Amino acid sequence: MGRQNINQCKCWECQQGNKSIQKQHQQLNLLMSRLDEQQRRWLAALEAQKLGHGGTQRISEVTGLDINTIRRGRRELDQGLVNRPTERIRLAGGGRKRVEKNSKESRQACKQ
């Protein structure tokens, strides 16, 4: 897993210089930088749920995650993470095709 950059919070309280809030948001973003993509999504969803109404928008501002990503995390948590793999980050078939597979398909397309 590559090292993530630490997000800088863009919420109005941090912009106004509220030191205690800044410290909390810096710590949250530091922790988020060490997690994989699904763990970030779940942590953001949990924090948004704690805040209640408007929490998703607020956590999006703090973490830099897209609102839809946080909503997806909330749905996954609500379902008890039943469809999420435990031994891998992405579901089977997710991500890019292997380079060998791409080059093989390209050669076949050129022959036609």
Summary of the structure (lengths in Angstrom):
residues: 112
radius of gyration: 18.5
end to end distance: 39.0
largest distance: 64.0
contacts: 266
relative contact order: 0.12
helix: 62%
strand: 0%
